[in-house]
């Protein structure tokens, strides 16, 4: 336990520069007295660090000192290589940088952990797009990523489903999100913060103007809020259905037993539910609303006439 803490302390100083004993104690979740003892132990082990007294003081490593020790466990090394997705990095224009970073990380790892990292790349692969369709073409993704990184505004021409079908917006790109194999841009514009599908951007013009993201904005928090609002607006209705065990499993409903299971399911609209429920064939019976049940019954009668005659 102490060895792991000493490595963490060393890496904190290497990555952040000068830190006070109080700051180190807070990061390591130990007492200040423990930090003093750990610093003495590192010094005794030959690590070139020293402390500055005074209000602006603290501990720091000798200028130019870098340790090759990563402090990674086997699980951490595996997670690092799993998180490094070559397809995603290539789309963002960072394919070569990712390869270089992986080579450097692999070189810094002990032999045992290098073997773990190699097995990860041999045995795990992420293929995000769905089965029934090619990946979206995103020719402007790298340019948008560059604008996100540099915090520079862009003018984009965007294709949408309602009229007018193409609009032009000057926006401040806050961040990019990869969801189910599709890229989304979260950006601030004239109407506030909006989400744009990157594959629907027709044209992009980077600007020299820099911007500052508002204090308190968190991309992950914003995205989760956006998803919750999207789902709330999406499922505005409800259907009462009966499901066979197979139908219940396909819809993620816990079967009541070996027989039929009654469930209430959120639906987007009658039209959407009509198509989705027909996919289940004889594994579902719609009880309500009556309009949906009648629509499905009429479709079944049409199909019976078409294929039974």
LINKA-V209497 format. One line per field, one symbol per residue. psi: psi as a letter, one per 40 degrees, with the letter a starting at -180 (. if undefined). burial: 1 if it has 9 or more other ideal C-beta (glycine too) atoms within 8 Angstrom, else 0. A space follows every 50 residues. Layout:
psi=???
burial=???
This chain:
psi=dddddddddddddddeahiidddddddefiidddddddddddddeehgii ihiideaaiiihhehhiehdehiddddddddddghddddddeffdddddd dddddddeiiddddddddddddehhhgdiidgiiiihgdeddddddddde fiiihihhhidiiidhihhhihhdiihhhfehhihhihadeahihhhdee hdihhiiehiihhihehhddddddddddddddddgeaihhihiidddddd efhhieaeaihhihhiididdddddddddebeeihhdiiddddddddddd dddddded.
burial=00001111111111000111101110110000011101101110001010 11000011111000000000010100110110010111111111100110 11001100100011011101000000010000000101011111111100 11111111000000010011111101110011111111100011011111 10010110001000000010011001000000000010111111101110 10101000001110101101011100110100110100000110110010 000000000
